[in-house]
Amino acid sequence: MQLYTKIGIGLITGVVLGAVANFADVVWLQGLLQRLEPIGTVFIRLIMMIVIPLVVASLILGTASLGDIGKLGRLGGKTVLFYLSTTAVAVTIGLLISNVVRPGSRIDPTTRDAIAATFEGDAASRLQLAEERPSVGETLLNMIPTNPFRAATQGELLPLILFSILFGAALSLVAQDRRDTVLNFFAGINDAVMVMIDWIMKLAPYAVFALVGAVVSRFGLDLLRSLAVYTLVVASGLLIHVLVTYMTLVKVLGKLNPL
C-alpha cells in the first residue's frame, strides 16, 4: 500500500473516531485519542530534527559543486532578485485570497474561545515576538552568525544558510584532495539524512491519525471545517501562483512552452 494511501486512511480514521468521541461525548475514547496525541508530536519533532543537517549538507554540496566562485555571484544575484520578486507576488496573492475568503471567520465562537484558552500561552509569546521584531538593519546583521554552531542549536536557519553558502564557496577553492574529503563527508551526511527521512515518513499515517483524532475529539468538526477551508485557500493560492506567475516566467524568461 502506498504511503499516501496509508496517510489518507489515518486521516479519515482520526476524523471519524474524533467526531464520535466529541459528538457522543465518549469520555474514554476522548481520553484515549488525547493520550495518543504525543505520537503526532514525536513525528513533528523528528521532522524538525533533520532540518539542520539536511540544509547544511545540501547547501554546502550545492555551492561547492559550482566550481568557479564567480558563478556564485552571478547566480546569487539573479536568485535573490527572482526570490524577492516571486515572494512579493505570492504575498499579494495570499493576502487577496485570505481577505476575500476569511477562513478563520467560520470558526464557532465557542470553539474559538476553547482554542484560545488551550493555546493562550503560546499565542502570547508569539505576539510578544512579533512586537519585538527587529529593524531591517538588525535583520541583516542577524544573518551573519557569530557562532554557526550556536545558530544550529537554536534553529536559526537564515544565519546557518549564509554560513553554509560561504563555506561551500570557500571549499570550491580548496585543493582538490582536501575538498573531496570534506565533500564526501557532507555527501555522507546528506545520504544518511535521506534514509532517516524515509524512516520518519513511515510514522506519518499514525501521526496524522493521532493529531487529527485528538483535535477533533477536543474541538469537534467545526475546527476541521475551518481547517479544510484554510487548506483550500492555501492550495488555491499555490495553484494561481504556479499557473499565472511561474508559467508566465517560464514563457517570458525561459522562452519555453509552460505546458
C-alpha positions in Angstrom: 0.0 0.0 0.0 1.3 3.4 -1.0 2.3 5.8 1.8 -0.2 8.5 0.8 -3.0 5.9 0.9 -2.0 5.0 4.5 -1.9 8.7 5.4 -5.4 9.1 3.9 -6.7 6.1 5.9 -5.1 7.6 9.1 -6.7 11.0 8.4 -10.2 9.6 7.8 -10.0 7.2 10.8 -8.8 10.0 13.1 -11.7 12.3 11.9 -14.3 9.5 12.4 -13.2 8.4 15.8 -12.6 12.0 16.9 -16.1 13.0 15.8 -17.7 10.0 17.6 -15.8 10.9 20.8 -16.8 14.5 20.6 -20.5 14.3 19.5 -21.4 11.2 21.6 -19.3 12.5 24.5 -17.5 9.2 24.8 -15.1 10.1 27.6 -12.9 7.0 27.4 -12.4 7.5 23.7 -11.6 11.2 24.1 -9.0 10.3 26.7 -7.5 7.6 24.5 -7.2 9.9 21.5 -5.7 12.7 23.5 -3.2 10.2 25.1 -2.2 9.2 21.6 -1.5 12.8 20.5 2.2 12.7 21.6 2.7 10.3 18.6 2.0 13.2 16.3 4.2 15.5 18.4 7.0 13.0 18.1 6.6 12.9 14.3 6.8 16.7 14.1 9.9 16.8 16.3 11.6 14.1 14.2 11.0 16.2 11.1 12.4 19.3 12.8 15.4 17.2 14.0 16.7 16.6 10.5 16.2 20.1 9.1 19.5 21.5 10.2 21.8 18.7 8.9 19.8 18.5 5.7 20.0 22.2 5.0 23.7 22.5 5.8 24.8 19.4 3.9 22.8 20.1 0.8 23.8 23.8 0.6 27.5 23.1 1.1 27.4 20.4 -1.6 25.4 22.5 -4.0 27.6 25.6 -3.6 30.9 23.8 -3.7 29.8 22.0 -6.9 29.6 25.3 -8.8 33.4 25.2 -9.1 34.0 28.8 -10.3 33.2 31.1 -7.4 32.4 33.8 -9.9 29.3 31.8 -10.8 28.1 32.1 -7.3 28.0 35.9 -7.5 26.1 36.0 -10.8 23.8 33.1 -9.8 23.3 34.5 -6.3 22.3 38.0 -7.6 19.8 36.5 -10.0 18.4 34.1 -7.4 17.9 36.9 -4.8 16.1 39.1 -7.4 13.9 36.1 -8.5 13.2 35.2 -4.9 12.2 38.7 -3.9 10.0 39.3 -6.9 8.1 36.0 -6.8 7.8 36.3 -3.0 6.1 39.7 -3.4 3.7 38.3 -5.9 3.0 35.3 -3.6 2.3 37.5 -0.6 -0.1 39.6 -2.7 -2.0 36.6 -3.9 -2.2 35.2 -0.4 -3.4 38.5 1.1 -6.1 38.9 -1.6 -7.5 35.4 -1.3 -7.4 35.3 2.5 -9.1 38.6 2.8 -11.8 37.6 0.4 -12.5 34.1 1.9 -11.5 34.9 5.5 -11.2 31.2 6.5 -10.8 31.9 10.2 -14.2 33.7 10.4 -16.0 30.4 10.1 -15.0 29.1 13.5 -17.8 29.0 16.0 -17.2 31.4 18.9 -17.4 28.6 21.5 -14.7 26.6 19.6 -12.7 29.8 19.2 -12.7 30.5 22.9 -11.8 26.9 23.7 -8.8 27.1 21.3 -7.8 30.5 22.8 -7.8 29.0 26.3 -5.8 25.9 25.2 -3.1 27.8 23.4 -3.2 31.1 25.3 0.4 30.9 26.5 1.9 30.1 23.1 -0.2 32.8 21.4 1.0 35.4 23.9 4.7 34.5 23.3 4.2 34.8 19.6 2.5 38.2 19.9 5.4 39.4 22.0 7.9 38.1 19.5 6.0 40.0 16.7 6.0 43.2 18.7 9.8 42.9 19.3 10.5 42.4 15.6 14.0 43.7 14.6 14.6 46.5 12.1 15.8 45.9 8.6 19.4 46.7 9.7 19.2 44.3 12.6 17.8 41.6 10.4 20.7 41.9 8.0 23.2 41.9 10.9 21.5 38.8 12.4 22.0 37.0 9.1 25.7 36.9 9.9 26.3 34.3 12.7 28.9 35.0 15.3 28.8 31.3 16.0 27.3 28.9 13.4 27.1 26.1 15.9 25.0 28.2 18.2 22.8 29.2 15.3 22.4 25.4 14.5 21.5 24.6 18.1 18.9 27.4 18.3 17.4 26.5 14.9 18.3 29.9 13.3 18.2 28.9 9.7 19.0 32.2 7.9 22.4 32.7 9.5 23.1 29.0 9.0 22.2 29.2 5.3 24.5 32.1 4.8 27.4 30.3 6.6 26.8 27.1 4.6 26.8 29.0 1.3 30.0 30.9 2.2 31.7 27.7 3.5 30.7 25.9 0.2 32.1 28.7 -1.9 35.4 28.7 0.1 35.5 24.9 -0.2 35.4 25.2 -4.0 38.8 27.0 -3.9 40.5 24.4 -1.6 42.9 21.9 -3.1 41.2 19.0 -4.9 42.2 16.2 -2.5 41.2 18.1 0.7 38.0 19.4 -0.9 36.9 15.9 -1.9 37.5 14.7 1.7 35.1 17.4 3.1 32.6 16.9 0.3 32.5 13.2 0.8 31.8 13.8 4.5 28.8 16.1 3.7 27.6 13.8 1.0 27.5 11.0 3.5 25.5 13.2 5.9 23.1 14.1 3.1 22.6 10.5 2.2 22.1 9.4 5.8 19.5 12.2 6.3 17.6 11.0 3.3 17.5 7.5 4.8 16.2 9.0 8.0 13.5 10.9 6.2 12.3 7.6 4.7 12.2 6.1 8.2 10.4 9.0 9.7 7.8 9.1 7.0 6.7 5.6 7.9 5.3 7.1 11.0 3.3 9.7 9.1 0.0 7.7 8.9 -0.1 7.1 12.7 1.0 10.7 13.4 -1.8 12.1 11.2 -4.3 9.8 13.0 -3.1 10.8 16.4 -3.1 14.6 15.7 -6.4 14.7 13.8 -8.2 12.4 16.2 -7.1 14.4 19.3 -8.0 17.8 17.7 -11.5 16.6 16.5 -12.2 14.9 19.8 -11.4 18.1 21.7 -12.9 20.7 19.4 -15.3 18.8 17.1 -15.7 19.1 13.4 -16.2 22.8 13.4 -12.5 23.4 13.6 -11.8 20.8 11.0 -14.2 22.5 8.6 -12.3 25.8 9.1 -9.0 24.0 8.6 -10.4 22.4 5.4 -11.4 25.9 4.1 -7.9 27.2 5.0 -6.3 24.3 3.2 -8.4 25.1 0.1 -7.3 28.7 0.3 -3.6 27.8 0.5 -4.0 25.3 -2.4 -5.8 27.8 -4.5 -3.1 30.4 -3.9 -0.4 28.0 -4.8 -2.3 26.9 -7.9 -2.7 30.6 -9.0 1.0 31.2 -8.3 2.0 28.2 -10.5 -0.4 28.8 -13.3 0.0 32.6 -13.5 3.3 33.6 -12.0 5.6 30.7 -12.8 4.1 29.8 -16.2 4.4 33.4 -17.3 8.1 33.5 -16.2 8.7 30.2 -18.0 7.2 31.7 -21.1 8.8 35.1 -20.9 12.2 34.4 -19.4 12.7 30.8 -20.3 11.2 31.1 -23.8 9.6 27.7 -23.2 6.1 26.3 -23.6 4.7 26.4 -20.0 2.7 23.2 -20.6 
